[in-house]
Amino acid sequence: FLAGFVAGEGSFNVSAKKNKSSRVGLVIDPEFSCTQHVNGVHYLLAIREVLGTGTLRHKAKSLATMVLTVDNRESITKYVLPFVRKYGDFNYCPYLLEQQERFAQIIKLLDGGAHKDEDRLINDVLPVWDKLRKQKGQSNQSFSDLEATQKYVREFSNKKKKR
């Protein structure tokens, strides 16, 4: 039941955040989250108990919605992905299967240090990140598209090299 709940209410997200103190000018930040109305918070508590990890809080700007978040990469690798692989039957929904596989691919790339190397970030990480993006064109997004993100990293690295 909980695996189906995660498939319906869960989300695998990877954000790219500008960060001038990082080596390449941005931080790749993976996160698993699951949301539910406060009346169903017991489902989120059950998922947190099964996973053995996660932070439960109110969704921003909504006292009626709760969010369970796992943003620690080690916890994602040790608990979230094995749970989803073992119990989640995403075969009925190719889109969810693709999203979960891309998310796992990003985690593997990050665990291998690809985000610390300009070429690997640009050519390996960012294309997968872009395919994971669900809501493009939002006013609060840092980057409009893959090419703009890749250009930002190149320009940031070039400026850093000139210093």
C-alpha positions in Angstrom: 0.0 0.0 0.0 2.7 2.5 1.0 4.6 1.9 -2.3 1.4 2.8 -4.2 0.9 5.8 -2.0 4.5 6.9 -2.8 3.9 6.4 -6.5 0.8 8.6 -6.3 1.9 11.3 -3.8 5.7 11.1 -4.0 8.0 13.2 -6.1 11.6 12.8 -7.1 13.1 16.3 -7.6 16.5 17.6 -8.5 17.1 21.3 -8.3 20.0 23.3 -9.7 20.7 26.3 -7.5 23.1 29.1 -8.2 25.9 29.1 -5.6 28.9 31.4 -6.1 30.9 29.7 -3.5 30.7 26.3 -5.2 33.4 25.0 -7.5 31.2 25.2 -10.6 28.8 28.0 -9.7 25.8 25.8 -8.8 24.6 23.1 -6.5 22.7 20.0 -7.7 20.2 19.2 -4.9 18.2 15.9 -5.1 15.2 15.4 -2.9 12.4 12.9 -2.4 9.2 14.2 -1.0 5.7 13.0 -0.4 2.7 15.3 0.4 -0.7 14.8 2.0 -3.5 16.7 3.6 -3.1 17.0 7.4 -6.0 14.6 7.8 -3.8 11.9 6.2 -0.6 12.7 8.0 -0.6 9.1 9.4 0.4 7.9 5.9 3.4 10.1 5.9 4.3 9.0 9.4 4.1 5.4 8.3 6.3 6.0 5.3 8.9 7.8 7.5 8.8 4.9 9.9 9.3 2.3 7.1 12.1 4.3 5.5 13.7 5.2 8.8 14.4 8.7 7.6 12.8 11.9 6.6 11.6 15.3 7.9 7.9 16.0 8.3 6.7 19.7 8.1 3.9 21.8 6.8 4.1 22.7 3.1 5.2 26.3 2.5 2.3 28.6 2.7 -0.2 25.8 3.6 -1.2 24.8 7.0 -3.4 22.1 5.5 -0.7 20.2 3.7 2.1 18.1 5.2 5.3 17.2 3.4 7.7 14.3 4.1 11.1 15.2 2.7 14.3 13.2 2.4 17.1 15.4 1.0 20.2 13.7 2.4 21.8 11.9 -0.5 23.0 9.0 1.7 19.5 8.5 3.1 18.1 8.6 -0.4 20.6 5.9 -1.5 20.3 3.7 1.6 16.6 3.9 2.2 14.4 5.6 -0.4 15.7 4.1 -3.6 15.9 0.5 -2.2 12.3 0.8 -1.0 11.1 2.1 -4.3 13.0 -0.6 -6.2 11.7 -3.4 -4.0 8.1 -2.4 -3.5 7.3 0.2 -6.2 5.7 -1.3 -9.3 6.2 1.6 -11.7 5.8 -0.6 -14.8 2.2 0.4 -15.1 3.3 4.0 -15.6 6.3 4.5 -18.0 6.6 8.2 -17.0 7.0 7.4 -13.3 9.5 4.6 -14.1 11.6 7.0 -16.2 11.5 9.6 -13.5 12.6 7.2 -10.8 15.4 5.8 -13.1 16.6 9.3 -13.9 16.6 10.3 -10.3 18.7 7.2 -9.4 21.0 8.1 -12.3 21.6 11.6 -10.9 22.2 10.2 -7.4 24.8 7.8 -8.9 26.5 10.6 -10.8 26.6 12.8 -7.7 28.0 9.9 -5.6 30.7 9.5 -8.2 31.6 13.2 -8.0 30.3 14.3 -11.4 28.9 17.5 -10.0 32.4 18.7 -9.0 33.9 18.4 -12.5 32.8 21.1 -15.1 32.7 18.7 -18.1 30.9 15.9 -16.3 28.4 18.3 -14.8 27.7 19.9 -18.2 27.6 16.7 -20.2 26.4 14.0 -17.8 24.5 15.5 -14.9 22.7 18.5 -16.4 21.1 16.6 -19.3 19.5 14.1 -16.9 18.5 17.0 -14.5 16.8 18.7 -17.4 14.8 15.6 -18.3 13.7 15.4 -14.7 12.3 18.9 -14.7 8.5 18.9 -14.6 7.6 22.5 -14.4 9.6 24.6 -16.9 8.9 28.2 -17.3 8.2 29.1 -13.7 9.0 32.6 -12.6 11.1 31.4 -9.6 13.3 29.1 -11.6 17.1 29.8 -11.7 17.6 28.6 -15.3 15.2 28.7 -18.3 16.6 25.6 -20.0 19.5 23.2 -20.3 21.5 25.4 -22.6 21.3 28.4 -20.3 22.4 26.2 -17.4 25.3 24.8 -19.3 26.3 28.3 -20.4 26.1 29.6 -16.8 28.5 26.9 -15.6 31.0 27.5 -18.5 30.9 31.3 -17.9 31.3 30.8 -14.1 34.2 28.5 -14.6 35.9 30.8 -17.1 35.6 33.8 -14.7 37.0 31.7 -11.9 40.0 30.6 -14.0 40.8 34.2 -14.9 41.0 35.2 -11.2 
